[in-house]
Amino acid sequence: MNIDALIEDAVGIGSTVTVRDVETNEVEVYTLVPPNRADISLNRISSLTPVAHALYGRRVGEIVEVSAPAGAIHLQIVSIRCPVDEGEYG
């Protein structure tokens, strides 16, 4: 298995992910970071959140389901940008 290829095209910690809500077409951009680096005002979400768990390991084009108090949310991954280095997200 080519680990470099997996890292480059799948969501992981440090990835900046653009997602589209399948029902509303609303687009959001999140960067998955360690819990101590989370800052929602900067769209940095903890790797421990339900959204991060749903996205982790997924690829562009996939649709994930996130459980929310108001019901399930379906997000399609539009793009993934992997970090150049650890300093990029915090």
N, C-alpha and C positions, 0 to 999 in steps of 0.2 A: 504494500500500500504506500502511495506517495503522500506522506504527511504534509509536505509543503502545499500540494494541490488542495488537500482537504482544508487547510487553514485559510487559504486564499479565497475559496468560494463558499465557505460555510460560516454561519454566524458563531462567534465566540466572544469571550471577554475582550473588550477593546474595539470590537466591531462597531461601526456606525451603520445603522440599518434604517432604510426608508421603507415604511410600510403604508399600505392603503387599506382602510376599512372597507370590506367588501360590500357592506350594506349602505354606507353613507358616502363612500368615495373620499372621505377625509384622509389626508396624507399627513403622517407624522414621521419625524426623524429622531431616533434614539441612539445613544451610545451606551453599550453595556459595559459597566465598570464594577470593580469590587465594591462591596457595601460602604466602606469608609470613604469612597470617592463619589458617591451618588449625590446629585444635585439636580432636581427636576427643573429648576429655572434655567439650567444649561442643557436640558434634555439628556442628562446622564442618569441612567436608571441602574439600580442595583442588580447585580447578576442573580440575586435571590428573589426578585419579583416574579409574579406569575407571567408577565409579558416576556421577561428575559428567559424564563424556563421554557416557554412555548417556542421562542425563536432559536434557542441554542441548538447548533448543529444543522439547522435548516439552510436551504439554498434559495436563490432568486427564483421567483415564480411560485414557490410553495405557499399554500394557505394554511395558517395555523389557527387554532381555536384557543382563546383565552377566557377563562372563567372570570366573570365580574359579578358584583352584587345585582346588577340589573339584568343579568343573563349573559350568555356566551357572546363573545365578540370574535369575528373572523377577520384576520389580517392577512393580506397578501404581501409577500416580500418583494419589493420593487427593486431595491439595490442593496449591496453590501460593500462597505469600504473597510478594509482591514487596516489596523494601525501600522504606522511605519516603525514605531518603537513604543515602549511603555510610557514614555513621557507625553505622548500625544493625548492621552485621556486623563491627565491629571497631574 
